[in-house]
Amino acid sequence: MQSLDNQPSPRVEFFSGLGWITLGSAIVYGSWTMDRLENLNINPYTAPGLVPGVLGAVIALCGSIMAVRAARVGTSGSDRTAVTRAPIFNWRVALSIALCLGFALGLVGRGAPFWAAAAIFLFLHVFLFSEFGERRGQRRLWRGILVALAVSAGASFAITMIFQEFFLVRLP
Amino acid sequence: MEGLVALARSLVTFLHFWPIALTLGSTLVGIMIGCMPGLSATLGIALLTTLTIKMPPNDAILILISAYIGAIYGGSRTAILLNIPGTAANAAACLDGYALARQGQAGRAMGIATTGSVTGSLFGVVCLALFTPLLGEVALAFGAFEFFWLAVFGVMMSGQVTGEDALKGWIMGFVGLFVALVGQDGIHAHNRFTFDINDLAGGFSLIPMLVGAFGFAEVLTAMKDKMAPPALRAFDSVLPRFGDVLRYWKTVLRSGVIGVYVGILPGVGEDMAAWASYAAARRASKESEQFGKGSVEGLMAAETGDNASIPGAIIPALALAIPGSAPAAVLLAAMIIHGVRPGPLLMVEQPQFVYDVVAMCTLATLGMLFFGLFLIRPMLLVLRIPRTIIMPIIFVLCVVGSYAIAQRLFDVWTMIGFGVAGFFLRQLGYHMAPLVLGMVLGDILDKSLRRGLVLSDGSLEPFFTRPICLVLWLVIAASILWQIPPIKEAAGRAAGALARLTGVRDREARPRG
């Protein structure tokens, strides 16, 4: 359960509501313009766009309620803007996303053996976060490198062996 | 009698070295997943589904069920020792478990949690054996109209009880329903929202979506903030005291019933079962003032409730193909991958499988008891591994797991997309459980609504007048109305007035001494 302190501000809620309205409307539009397969003489109640259209409308309706609710809270002055909230995005998240995307989209399936790709990713992730995230200023660079090397070599070897050799799962 | 024979046959099948070894191994893995805050039972089962994809169905399902039961139990360790619930289901256990630990009774608290979990799980297993065939029989009478409302009911209930904002839960549920419709539709094989991308024709695969929403999103959430490995306090013996168990038998029974009931409700997970059991125990307790300050009864109620809800959540998954919780949704998907067809016809086509699941749950519960009593200390060593090491390894497993299902890189991209979206949605206060339930129920909702409309020739009347439909839509309507502030306040005032009126009458009726 999230605490109230972690709840987004009415402004963020308002724009989230607008986002859901946009998504819902786009789904309704896509469903409305979807082929109704009349040339196949299908029963009109089985048209492929029927259910997505209804869902799109419901999502847009919920988004509208959210936007109106947030606007009301915002204008009434009884909002929670006074509460200090942790930012939802920081350098740690950005670095982690960049490393993960680099591994999953840049290395995996591009010709490099999986164990090598996994080892590079693990080394960089463990090293960068333990050095700059946890031990900044403690001058334990070599220890960090050794730990990252050991983890990356051990984990990539173990994952490759367990999946590929023991459970016979093909790796990317 | 026929059921008992089938159950005995299943138990005999699993009482061999290999199934027992698999049970112990996977229960241990489950407990360790549960122990680590941030790793959920859903993620554990999703990753294990990919790992066990080439195994025989019964072995694979046994591993998943054991891990499921182990994970929900394992989360209570950190709840008691660190005041950090290992899984959402153990949040209620923090209240009294941690208070007991602070009083130097951490071992006793873990013993109580073990006892509660085992009795709750066994009670749930009995209900699983009794009610799945019954529900399956009732479900044979269900038509498209009933399944449509069941799907809507599941999403609405899950949305309402998960998190603090029902509206956000409902949005996630409806988005999940929509996501499930992307790809070829199930009636005319027409591409919907595929944007001419061939990989999308088959739709988004459930397991990569789950691995992304629960795995990658969790990795990012854990990496967001710096966290040092926790310092564990020393604890006394974890062997449960019989006095604790026997004294609160009513609480155990009540929590078991509540846990199973909440488990059966579509999409309402173990966390709600724990909170509902805890609240009921507090209301009924003679020592309610002790709750939150180290009440043995409170801890027992919470742990019995969450573990009883596991077999409870499997009941509708087997009988209706509608999961009772997010981990049960993954279990359902895994069963389908392994060629089992859960739903009303399961008791007709594969009746033995239901009893196999009962036997698997029983074995896993015994495995949980074994580890809970004898191997607590070594298992807690896993908590000493820094998150900066464990989380990237989890991500590598997410990548392998997503790819392993169909050997498609598209599934890895799906996992990434849902992971990043899931992370930001979580940060904005949206929960993933209704999304998962929507993803699972989308196909049922789609086909049921369209088939129902064809059967009724476009009339909506049967959707509202058939008896089960009537009950379901009335409950849904009431739950929506309940979220409208003026109605909620008016209902509160009415309830208060009624209570005052009843109180006055009681006082008047009481004989004067």
Boltz contact constraints between the chains, C-beta under 6 A:
constraints:
  - contact:
      token1: [A, 2]
      token2: [B, 429]
      max_distance: 6.0
  - contact:
      token1: [A, 7]
      token2: [B, 429]
      max_distance: 6.0
  - contact:
      token1: [A, 8]
      token2: [B, 428]
      max_distance: 6.0
  - contact:
      token1: [A, 20]
      token2: [B, 171]
      max_distance: 6.0
  - contact:
      token1: [A, 37]
      token2: [B, 188]
      max_distance: 6.0
  - contact:
      token1: [A, 43]
      token2: [B, 454]
      max_distance: 6.0
  - contact:
      token1: [A, 45]
      token2: [B, 453]
      max_distance: 6.0
  - contact:
      token1: [A, 45]
      token2: [B, 454]
      max_distance: 6.0
  - contact:
      token1: [A, 45]
      token2: [B, 458]
      max_distance: 6.0
  - contact:
      token1: [A, 46]
      token2: [B, 187]
      max_distance: 6.0
  - contact:
      token1: [A, 46]
      token2: [B, 450]
      max_distance: 6.0
  - contact:
      token1: [A, 46]
      token2: [B, 454]
      max_distance: 6.0
  - contact:
      token1: [A, 48]
      token2: [B, 185]
      max_distance: 6.0
  - contact:
      token1: [A, 48]
      token2: [B, 188]
      max_distance: 6.0
  - contact:
      token1: [A, 48]
      token2: [B, 190]
      max_distance: 6.0
  - contact:
      token1: [A, 48]
      token2: [B, 192]
      max_distance: 6.0
  - contact:
      token1: [A, 51]
      token2: [B, 446]
      max_distance: 6.0
  - contact:
      token1: [A, 51]
      token2: [B, 449]
      max_distance: 6.0
  - contact:
      token1: [A, 52]
      token2: [B, 181]
      max_distance: 6.0
  - contact:
      token1: [A, 55]
      token2: [B, 174]
      max_distance: 6.0
  - contact:
      token1: [A, 55]
      token2: [B, 177]
      max_distance: 6.0
  - contact:
      token1: [A, 55]
      token2: [B, 178]
      max_distance: 6.0
  - contact:
      token1: [A, 58]
      token2: [B, 174]
      max_distance: 6.0
  - contact:
      token1: [A, 59]
      token2: [B, 174]
      max_distance: 6.0
  - contact:
      token1: [A, 62]
      token2: [B, 167]
      max_distance: 6.0
  - contact:
      token1: [A, 62]
      token2: [B, 170]
      max_distance: 6.0
  - contact:
      token1: [A, 62]
      token2: [B, 171]
      max_distance: 6.0
  - contact:
      token1: [A, 66]
      token2: [B, 167]
      max_distance: 6.0
  - contact:
      token1: [A, 88]
      token2: [B, 427]
      max_distance: 6.0
  - contact:
      token1: [A, 92]
      token2: [B, 223]
      max_distance: 6.0
  - contact:
      token1: [A, 92]
      token2: [B, 224]
      max_distance: 6.0
  - contact:
      token1: [A, 93]
      token2: [B, 220]
      max_distance: 6.0
  - contact:
      token1: [A, 93]
      token2: [B, 224]
      max_distance: 6.0
  - contact:
      token1: [A, 96]
      token2: [B, 220]
      max_distance: 6.0
  - contact:
      token1: [A, 96]
      token2: [B, 223]
      max_distance: 6.0
  - contact:
      token1: [A, 100]
      token2: [B, 395]
      max_distance: 6.0
  - contact:
      token1: [A, 104]
      token2: [B, 399]
      max_distance: 6.0
  - contact:
      token1: [A, 104]
      token2: [B, 412]
      max_distance: 6.0
  - contact:
      token1: [A, 104]
      token2: [B, 416]
      max_distance: 6.0
  - contact:
      token1: [A, 109]
      token2: [B, 409]
      max_distance: 6.0
  - contact:
      token1: [A, 118]
      token2: [B, 396]
      max_distance: 6.0
  - contact:
      token1: [A, 122]
      token2: [B, 392]
      max_distance: 6.0
  - contact:
      token1: [A, 125]
      token2: [B, 392]
      max_distance: 6.0
  - contact:
      token1: [A, 126]
      token2: [B, 389]
      max_distance: 6.0
  - contact:
      token1: [A, 129]
      token2: [B, 388]
      max_distance: 6.0
  - contact:
      token1: [A, 130]
      token2: [B, 388]
      max_distance: 6.0
  - contact:
      token1: [A, 133]
      token2: [B, 226]
      max_distance: 6.0
  - contact:
      token1: [A, 151]
      token2: [B, 389]
      max_distance: 6.0
  - contact:
      token1: [A, 155]
      token2: [B, 393]
      max_distance: 6.0
  - contact:
      token1: [A, 159]
      token2: [B, 396]
      max_distance: 6.0
  - contact:
      token1: [A, 163]
      token2: [B, 400]
      max_distance: 6.0
  - contact:
      token1: [A, 167]
      token2: [B, 51]
      max_distance: 6.0
  - contact:
      token1: [A, 168]
      token2: [B, 54]
      max_distance: 6.0
  - contact:
      token1: [A, 169]
      token2: [B, 404]
      max_distance: 6.0
  - contact:
      token1: [A, 170]
      token2: [B, 407]
      max_distance: 6.0
  - contact:
      token1: [A, 172]
      token2: [B, 403]
      max_distance: 6.0
